[in-house]
Amino acid sequence: MVRYISTRGKAPVLNFEEVVLTGLARDGGLYVPETWPQFSKDEIRSLAGMSYADAAAFLLQPFLGECISEADFKAMTAKAYASFSHKAVVPVRQLDSNDFLMELYHGPTLAFKDVALQLLGLLYDHLLGRQHRRATIIGATSGDTGSAAIEACRGRDAVDIFILHPAGRVSDVQRRQMTTVLDANVHNIAIEGDFDDCQAMVKAMFNDLEFRDELSVSAVNSINWARVMAQIVYYFTVGVSLGAPERPIAFSVPSGNFGDVYAGYAASKMGLPIEQLIVATNRNDILSRFFNSGEYRKSSVDPTISPSMDIQVSSNFERFLFDLHGCDGAAVSALMQKLDDEDGFAVNMSLLNEGIFSAGRCDEAETLATIRRTLEESAITVDPHTAVGLKVGQECRKTADTPLVTLATAHPAKFPDAVEKATGEHPALPKHLANLFARDERMMQLPNDLGTVKSYIRERARILSAV
Ligand SMILES: *Cc1c(COP(=O)(O)O)cnc(C)c1O
């Protein structure tokens, strides 16, 4: 049975149920599995022809231990992926002879985060419901995470969800995808500040252990292990459809918090033959700089047309660092302390050169040019995040003989301004969101003040009333 340990080595060892409900480890670290489930070539081959939901149940069951029965979990994956508007859930398109695009954006909010969050919402319901417990979900968003988390938790009796976004600093589509969800357990808070202010407040609430216990606070951002776990599945399913396990595959992953590409790394640890994992960043390039120099150093955040990757530091990166240092929690703690004190640290490049990662960055002009070129050459409209993946993928791929799969992380209509600027055409929202701009909105604007936000949440979280 897989158990979960903290990357800082000082928090209790947990089982799957505890790790889903906890989110962040109490020592400030992130939970990772102690061992990786292994899949043989025959088992990987057996994925061919399975539905996406069945493949997810098959690949993820070992991570659950005894916490959820096979039948219950199979029902959950079936339900989670029935909410996608494409029968294949994550269809693959061909761009060139050996270049492919995996469309991860057919979920309810049009970004890849639905793949994990639709499942996480059901996990909360199941795990909390059977204990007659409730939890309070708190998160900060610069756009996509918030709407995907809200969509996953809306109307669920076991959870109340509070999402902080920077007032006036998310796109109209992104804001409306959150604020037009009117279920009583959904609380949108517009903070008079920027995204870093929102994130700092959420962090402070998590570090207040008394508040955290009182309200049973859980995290839906990608520090929650279940998020990363659910993302492992599509690396396997697309890999098998392109010839794995006989043929190795390369992936290019538009990256911000390193959750998605870390799931690819997990897939390789579990037996999928991945030749290359390409970490693609926009000009907020801390990850690209790290993989090319060994130095991980903070810098300021520049707003870009691929805003879901505008980050200063990558939260999931700590999971990779832990692996890189032989699962030594003390070593990771020391590096994270250094990041706080000195804004950066370096690791030995020889550690990185043996790995499967490559990385590169793409600036704004290149992003627009890639959107335009992809439409001209392959008749496919991509969003700016996907364009970053395509551009860096071409630059970093080792060989044209290995199929290269770029992850299409958002629907182009989610970022209409950038797409229109590149192509001259305004991408239309899919049918289920077509009337988004006619719907009523509900949100609360609050000052950038921790005390005010905490009392707002405390007054509304139903955790304090009986289930
Ligand atoms: C969140 C997001 C990313 C970045 O994913 P990480 O797991 O944070 O690296 C890329 N593209 C889109 C559209 C996203 O919403």
The ligand as a MOL file (V3000), in Angstrom:
LIG
                    3D

  0  0  0     0  0            999 V3000
M  V30 BEGIN CTAB
M  V30 COUNTS 15 15 0 0 0
M  V30 BEGIN ATOM
M  V30 1 C -2.3620 25.8810 -14.7810 0
M  V30 2 C -2.0650 26.0070 -16.2310 0
M  V30 3 C -0.7770 25.7390 -16.7430 0
M  V30 4 C 0.4000 25.4120 -15.8560 0
M  V30 5 O 0.3290 24.1430 -15.2480 0
M  V30 6 P 1.2420 23.7920 -14.0020 0
M  V30 7 O 0.7720 22.4670 -13.5340 0
M  V30 8 O 1.0020 24.8830 -12.9850 0
M  V30 9 O 2.6560 23.7740 -14.4710 0
M  V30 10 C -0.5950 25.8170 -18.1200 0
M  V30 11 N -1.6120 26.1480 -18.9380 0
M  V30 12 C -2.8380 26.4170 -18.4800 0
M  V30 13 C -3.8920 26.8110 -19.4490 0
M  V30 14 C -3.1260 26.3470 -17.1170 0
M  V30 15 O -4.3600 26.6150 -16.6860 0
M  V30 END ATOM
M  V30 BEGIN BOND
M  V30 1 1 1 2
M  V30 2 1 2 3
M  V30 3 2 2 14
M  V30 4 1 3 4
M  V30 5 2 3 10
M  V30 6 1 4 5
M  V30 7 1 5 6
M  V30 8 2 6 7
M  V30 9 1 6 8
M  V30 10 1 6 9
M  V30 11 1 10 11
M  V30 12 2 11 12
M  V30 13 1 12 13
M  V30 14 1 12 14
M  V30 15 1 14 15
M  V30 END BOND
M  V30 END CTAB
M  END
